Amino acid sequence: MLKRLFNAMIVARQASATMQALQYMSDRQLEDIGFTRETFVEQMKANILTELDAADAEKSQAAPVNPNLVGAV
């Protein structure tokens, strides 16, 4: 539960920072990197969510397993 709250805080802060950056970018600059004003914030949110999910998946796979408990469930 705390991890979900922490991730939500990260995504919200990233969205805020992206909206601030958007104010200083021209339409031409956005076009050069493959975005529009309408899609920039949503794509950045999707990118950060993907990164957070990948990091969580990597951590869960790297969890140590006690050999004495394998097959106990």
N, CA and C atoms as a LAMMPS dump frame, in Angstrom:
ITEM: TIMESTEP
0
ITEM: NUMBER OF ATOMS
219
ITEM: BOX BOUNDS ff ff ff
-5.0000000000000000e+02 5.0000000000000000e+02
-5.0000000000000000e+02 5.0000000000000000e+02
-5.0000000000000000e+02 5.0000000000000000e+02
ITEM: ATOMS id mol type element x y z
1 1 1 N 0.814 -1.179 0
2 1 2 C 0 0 0
3 1 3 C 0.871 1.263 0
4 2 1 N 1.909 1.26 0.803
5 2 2 C 2.799 2.413 0.837
6 2 3 C 3.553 2.571 -0.48
7 3 1 N 3.883 1.449 -1.097
8 3 2 C 4.587 1.51 -2.376
9 3 3 C 3.703 2.158 -3.446
10 4 1 N 2.404 1.825 -3.453
11 4 2 C 1.476 2.428 -4.416
12 4 3 C 1.343 3.924 -4.164
13 5 1 N 1.279 4.325 -2.903
14 5 2 C 1.194 5.737 -2.556
15 5 3 C 2.468 6.472 -2.981
16 6 1 N 3.608 5.874 -2.721
17 6 2 C 4.883 6.465 -3.114
18 6 3 C 4.963 6.613 -4.631
19 7 1 N 4.549 5.579 -5.37
20 7 2 C 4.566 5.645 -6.833
21 7 3 C 3.613 6.719 -7.344
22 8 1 N 2.446 6.866 -6.706
23 8 2 C 1.499 7.9 -7.106
24 8 3 C 2.086 9.284 -6.883
25 9 1 N 2.831 9.45 -5.791
26 9 2 C 3.483 10.734 -5.528
27 9 3 C 4.557 11.03 -6.576
28 10 1 N 5.286 10.021 -6.97
29 10 2 C 6.318 10.192 -8.003
30 10 3 C 5.679 10.595 -9.327
31 11 1 N 4.604 9.909 -9.706
32 11 2 C 3.935 10.207 -10.967
33 11 3 C 3.348 11.619 -10.946
34 12 1 N 2.748 12.013 -9.837
35 12 2 C 2.168 13.352 -9.741
36 12 3 C 3.247 14.43 -9.847
37 13 1 N 4.365 14.225 -9.197
38 13 2 C 5.452 15.201 -9.258
39 13 3 C 6.047 15.26 -10.66
40 14 1 N 6.174 14.101 -11.299
41 14 2 C 6.695 14.067 -12.664
42 14 3 C 5.752 14.805 -13.612
43 15 1 N 4.454 14.618 -13.44
44 15 2 C 3.478 15.308 -14.29
45 15 3 C 3.562 16.814 -14.086
46 16 1 N 3.729 17.239 -12.843
47 16 2 C 3.855 18.663 -12.549
48 16 3 C 5.101 19.25 -13.2
49 17 1 N 6.209 18.555 -13.085
50 17 2 C 7.46 19.022 -13.687
51 17 3 C 7.351 19.042 -15.214
52 18 1 N 6.663 18.069 -15.778
53 18 2 C 6.491 18.017 -17.227
54 18 3 C 5.636 19.179 -17.708
55 19 1 N 4.586 19.505 -16.952
56 19 2 C 3.744 20.643 -17.342
57 19 3 C 4.511 21.951 -17.26
58 20 1 N 5.408 22.072 -16.292
59 20 2 C 6.236 23.276 -16.203
60 20 3 C 7.197 23.355 -17.384
61 21 1 N 7.786 22.237 -17.741
62 21 2 C 8.708 22.216 -18.879
63 21 3 C 7.971 22.534 -20.173
64 22 1 N 6.724 22.094 -20.266
65 22 2 C 5.916 22.318 -21.458
66 22 3 C 5.707 23.811 -21.711
67 23 1 N 5.659 24.604 -20.662
68 23 2 C 5.468 26.047 -20.8
69 23 3 C 6.64 26.713 -21.525
70 24 1 N 7.804 26.126 -21.446
71 24 2 C 9.006 26.735 -22.032
72 24 3 C 9.377 26.124 -23.385
73 25 1 N 8.574 25.199 -23.868
74 25 2 C 8.886 24.545 -25.141
75 25 3 C 7.963 25.045 -26.24
76 26 1 N 8.524 25.222 -27.421
77 26 2 C 7.715 25.647 -28.553
78 26 3 C 7.102 24.406 -29.215
79 27 1 N 6.111 24.648 -30.051
80 27 2 C 5.494 23.545 -30.779
81 27 3 C 6.517 22.859 -31.685
82 28 1 N 7.427 23.618 -32.221
83 28 2 C 8.469 23.067 -33.093
84 28 3 C 9.399 22.131 -32.303
85 29 1 N 9.779 22.535 -31.098
86 29 2 C 10.634 21.68 -30.263
87 29 3 C 9.912 20.386 -29.903
88 30 1 N 8.646 20.498 -29.574
89 30 2 C 7.875 19.297 -29.254
90 30 3 C 7.76 18.381 -30.464
91 31 1 N 7.542 18.978 -31.621
92 31 2 C 7.437 18.186 -32.848
93 31 3 C 8.749 17.467 -33.139
94 32 1 N 9.866 18.137 -32.865
95 32 2 C 11.179 17.532 -33.105
96 32 3 C 11.408 16.284 -32.255
97 33 1 N 10.849 16.251 -31.052
98 33 2 C 11.032 15.076 -30.195
99 33 3 C 9.847 14.109 -30.278
100 34 1 N 8.885 14.427 -31.157
101 34 2 C 7.814 13.485 -31.436
102 34 3 C 6.573 13.605 -30.569
103 35 1 N 6.314 14.787 -30.055
104 35 2 C 5.151 14.997 -29.2
105 35 3 C 4.34 16.186 -29.688
106 36 1 N 3.132 16.29 -29.155
107 36 2 C 2.316 17.487 -29.313
108 36 3 C 2.016 17.992 -27.918
109 37 1 N 1.431 19.169 -27.821
110 37 2 C 1.072 19.702 -26.51
111 37 3 C 0.045 18.81 -25.81
112 38 1 N -0.799 18.149 -26.582
113 38 2 C -1.84 17.316 -26.005
114 38 3 C -1.299 15.978 -25.478
115 39 1 N -0.25 15.463 -26.086
116 39 2 C 0.228 14.121 -25.727
117 39 3 C 1.465 14.12 -24.834
118 40 1 N 2.123 15.244 -24.69
119 40 2 C 3.406 15.285 -23.992
120 40 3 C 3.298 14.81 -22.543
121 41 1 N 2.393 15.365 -21.776
122 41 2 C 2.281 15.018 -20.353
123 41 3 C 1.854 13.562 -20.188
124 42 1 N 0.873 13.126 -20.97
125 42 2 C 0.394 11.744 -20.847
126 42 3 C 1.482 10.735 -21.217
127 43 1 N 2.264 11.039 -22.229
128 43 2 C 3.348 10.126 -22.62
129 43 3 C 4.436 10.076 -21.552
130 44 1 N 4.731 11.195 -20.936
131 44 2 C 5.727 11.204 -19.869
132 44 3 C 5.229 10.418 -18.658
133 45 1 N 3.932 10.531 -18.35
134 45 2 C 3.356 9.736 -17.261
135 45 3 C 3.464 8.26 -17.572
136 46 1 N 3.137 7.89 -18.805
137 46 2 C 3.216 6.487 -19.202
138 46 3 C 4.647 5.974 -19.104
139 47 1 N 5.619 6.803 -19.485
140 47 2 C 7.028 6.403 -19.41
141 47 3 C 7.459 6.153 -17.97
142 48 1 N 7.087 7.05 -17.068
143 48 2 C 7.515 6.884 -15.671
144 48 3 C 6.824 5.686 -15.043
145 49 1 N 5.554 5.453 -15.378
146 49 2 C 4.861 4.274 -14.855
147 49 3 C 5.519 2.987 -15.345
148 50 1 N 5.931 2.979 -16.596
149 50 2 C 6.618 1.807 -17.142
150 50 3 C 7.935 1.562 -16.411
151 51 1 N 8.679 2.63 -16.163
152 51 2 C 9.946 2.498 -15.446
153 51 3 C 9.735 2.004 -14.021
154 52 1 N 8.728 2.522 -13.341
155 52 2 C 8.457 2.096 -11.968
156 52 3 C 8.014 0.629 -11.928
157 53 1 N 7.168 0.224 -12.872
158 53 2 C 6.727 -1.17 -12.923
159 53 3 C 7.889 -2.113 -13.218
160 54 1 N 8.793 -1.696 -14.104
161 54 2 C 9.949 -2.526 -14.428
162 54 3 C 10.868 -2.664 -13.209
163 55 1 N 11.047 -1.58 -12.477
164 55 2 C 11.893 -1.631 -11.285
165 55 3 C 11.268 -2.529 -10.224
166 56 1 N 9.942 -2.462 -10.058
167 56 2 C 9.26 -3.324 -9.09
168 56 3 C 9.364 -4.788 -9.488
169 57 1 N 9.212 -5.061 -10.783
170 57 2 C 9.303 -6.439 -11.261
171 57 3 C 10.714 -6.986 -11.062
172 58 1 N 11.715 -6.154 -11.301
173 58 2 C 13.106 -6.574 -11.123
174 58 3 C 13.39 -6.89 -9.655
175 59 1 N 12.871 -6.06 -8.765
176 59 2 C 13.079 -6.29 -7.337
177 59 3 C 12.381 -7.556 -6.872
178 60 1 N 11.186 -7.816 -7.386
179 60 2 C 10.444 -8.996 -6.935
180 60 3 C 11.102 -10.281 -7.432
181 61 1 N 11.759 -10.228 -8.585
182 61 2 C 12.447 -11.405 -9.093
183 61 3 C 13.765 -11.641 -8.366
184 62 1 N 14.319 -10.613 -7.803
185 62 2 C 15.602 -10.722 -7.128
186 62 3 C 15.441 -11.05 -5.642
187 63 1 N 14.218 -11.306 -5.191
188 63 2 C 13.988 -11.595 -3.778
189 63 3 C 14.607 -12.943 -3.412
190 64 1 N 15.28 -13.012 -2.276
191 64 2 C 15.9 -14.275 -1.868
192 64 3 C 14.828 -15.314 -1.488
193 65 1 N 15.139 -16.554 -1.78
194 65 2 C 14.227 -17.651 -1.471
195 65 3 C 14.907 -18.573 -0.473
196 66 1 N 14.221 -18.856 0.603
197 66 2 C 14.737 -19.775 1.606
198 66 3 C 14.558 -21.2 1.081
199 67 1 N 15.652 -21.959 0.867
200 67 2 C 15.523 -23.301 0.313
201 67 3 C 14.75 -24.256 1.229
202 68 1 N 14.685 -23.968 2.508
203 68 2 C 13.945 -24.829 3.425
204 68 3 C 12.435 -24.705 3.236
205 69 1 N 11.997 -23.59 2.626
206 69 2 C 10.567 -23.359 2.486
207 69 3 C 10.043 -23.631 1.088
208 70 1 N 10.896 -23.995 0.15
209 70 2 C 10.478 -24.265 -1.203
210 70 3 C 9.529 -25.455 -1.216
211 71 1 N 8.372 -25.286 -1.788
212 71 2 C 7.384 -26.363 -1.878
213 71 3 C 6.547 -26.548 -0.625
214 72 1 N 6.684 -25.675 0.351
215 72 2 C 5.943 -25.818 1.592
216 72 3 C 4.502 -25.35 1.456
217 73 1 N 4.221 -24.56 0.468
218 73 2 C 2.869 -24.026 0.321
219 73 3 C 2.046 -24.899 -0.569
